[in-house]
Amino acid sequence: MKRFFFRLIAVSGLASMVLACGGTPRVYYNDLKTAFSTTPDVELTLDQVQSSSYDLLYVRVNDGPRVALTLAFLEHGQHKWVSADSAVLVLEQGRLVRSANFTTELNFVSNTHSDPLKQGPDQLAQAASWLRLVDWGMGASGYAMESGFREVKMETLQLFEQAIPTRVFVETVHLPDIDKSFQNYFWFDAQSGLLVKSEQQLTHQGPTLEFTYISPLARQLKMVIESPSP
């Protein structure tokens, strides 16, 4: 397997996140080699995430350490996350739709408005499917991708010292032009339908990126905590 590196914005505890005036975080930039498995995972508190003026995202590449990214831009419904060395990951409602300056570059995904992921777990449970064309770097363009979704299990995630019951879905992606397949996984909050976590690949050859959507989850938990008891 090709060894690759992805330098990310590391945020680790109070030493790495200092809340400036108005709650704006100062993020210290470190270079992390994702293949360096002894680097500890980033662990932010619920208060840190809720106090941040910027959305935060946990990211893990393959079996590397979990790190955190700060949202750089929100344009046309796409969240653009930028690393310390200018690598870019673009997510559209949780779906990875573009990457740049990364080991594998995803330049374009068509038909994103029809992605069943946007409709939530109930839609995915109805034997949802999705067809799109993708362009990668190095002239690999116009490849068809066909996806089918199915719910596979319930699983409880531990985040912010909270037990989050989730519905887990697997997306089987087939590339008919080259007869290759791979799978993505999505964890939805069992009560609200909020997308909490995903594991996604850019191609059948990887790498696998794990995303934990900690800012939306922190906002949801804040609403639950503040809501009056019946």
Backbone hydrogen bonds, N-H to C=O, Kabsch-Sander energy under -0.5 kcal/mol:
donor,donor_aa,acceptor,acceptor_aa,energy
8,L,6,F,-0.5
10,A,8,L,-0.7
16,S,12,S,-0.9
16,S,13,G,-1.1
17,M,13,G,-1.2
18,V,26,R,-1.2
19,L,17,M,-0.5
20,A,18,V,-0.7
20,A,24,T,-2.8
23,G,20,A,-1.7
24,T,21,C,-1.1
26,R,18,V,-1.9
27,V,25,P,-0.6
28,Y,16,S,-1.1
28,Y,26,R,-0.5
30,N,8,L,-0.5
30,N,28,Y,-0.5
32,L,30,N,-0.6
34,T,32,L,-0.7
36,F,33,K,-2.0
37,S,35,A,-1.5
39,T,36,F,-1.7
42,V,66,R,-2.5
49,V,45,T,-2.0
50,Q,46,L,-2.6
51,S,47,D,-2.0
52,S,48,Q,-0.9
52,S,49,V,-0.6
53,S,23,G,-0.9
57,L,69,L,-2.0
58,Y,212,T,-2.2
59,V,67,V,-2.6
60,R,210,E,-2.0
62,N,60,R,-0.6
62,N,208,T,-3.4
64,G,61,V,-2.4
67,V,59,V,-2.8
68,A,9,I,-0.7
69,L,57,L,-2.7
71,L,55,D,-2.4
72,A,80,K,-2.5
73,F,80,K,-1.6
75,E,78,Q,-2.1
78,Q,75,E,-2.1
79,H,91,L,-3.3
80,K,73,F,-3.0
80,K,78,Q,-0.5
81,W,79,H,-0.6
81,W,89,L,-3.0
82,V,70,T,-0.8
83,S,87,A,-2.9
85,D,7,R,-0.7
86,S,83,S,-1.7
88,V,100,A,-2.6
89,L,81,W,-2.6
90,V,98,R,-2.8
91,L,79,H,-2.8
91,L,89,L,-0.5
92,E,95,R,-2.9
93,Q,91,L,-0.6
95,R,92,E,-1.7
97,V,90,V,-2.7
97,V,95,R,-0.6
98,R,90,V,-1.3
99,S,106,L,-2.4
100,A,88,V,-2.0
106,L,104,T,-0.6
107,N,105,E,-0.7
107,N,135,D,-2.3
108,F,135,D,-1.5
110,S,133,L,-2.6
114,S,111,N,-1.4
115,D,112,T,-1.5
118,K,115,D,-1.8
119,Q,116,P,-1.7
120,G,117,L,-1.0
124,L,120,G,-1.7
125,A,121,P,-2.0
126,Q,123,Q,-1.3
128,A,124,L,-1.0
130,W,147,S,-1.8
132,R,145,M,-2.0
134,V,143,Y,-2.3
135,D,108,F,-2.1
136,W,140,A,-4.1
137,G,105,E,-1.5
140,A,137,G,-1.3
141,S,139,G,-1.1
143,Y,134,V,-2.1
145,M,132,R,-2.7
146,E,174,H,-2.6
147,S,130,W,-2.9
148,G,172,T,-1.7
149,F,128,A,-1.6
150,R,170,V,-1.7
152,V,168,V,-2.8
153,K,168,V,-1.1
155,E,166,T,-2.4
157,L,155,E,-0.6
157,L,164,I,-2.6
159,L,157,L,-0.7
159,L,162,Q,-2.2
162,Q,159,L,-1.7
164,I,157,L,-3.5
164,I,162,Q,-0.7
166,T,155,E,-2.3
167,R,188,F,-2.7
168,V,153,K,-3.0
168,V,166,T,-0.5
169,F,186,F,-2.7
170,V,150,R,-2.7
171,E,184,N,-3.1
172,T,148,G,-2.5
172,T,170,V,-0.6
173,V,171,E,-0.7
173,V,182,F,-3.2
174,H,146,E,-2.9
174,H,172,T,-0.5
175,L,180,K,-3.4
178,I,175,L,-1.1
179,D,175,L,-1.3
180,K,175,L,-1.4
182,F,173,V,-2.1
184,N,171,E,-2.5
185,Y,199,E,-2.4
186,F,169,F,-2.4
187,W,197,K,-2.9
188,F,167,R,-2.4
188,F,186,F,-0.5
189,D,194,L,-3.4
190,A,165,P,-2.9
193,G,189,D,-2.0
196,V,187,W,-2.8
196,V,194,L,-0.6
197,K,187,W,-1.4
198,S,211,F,-2.4
199,E,185,Y,-2.6
200,Q,209,L,-2.8
202,L,207,P,-0.9
206,G,203,T,-1.6
209,L,200,Q,-3.3
209,L,207,P,-0.5
210,E,60,R,-3.2
210,E,208,T,-0.5
211,F,198,S,-2.6
211,F,209,L,-0.5
212,T,58,Y,-1.9
213,Y,196,V,-2.1
214,I,212,T,-1.9
215,S,56,L,-1.2
217,L,213,Y,-1.6
218,A,214,I,-2.5
219,R,215,S,-2.3
220,Q,216,P,-2.1
221,L,217,L,-2.7
222,K,218,A,-2.1
223,M,219,R,-1.8
224,V,220,Q,-2.1
225,I,221,L,-2.7
226,E,222,K,-2.3
227,S,223,M,-1.4
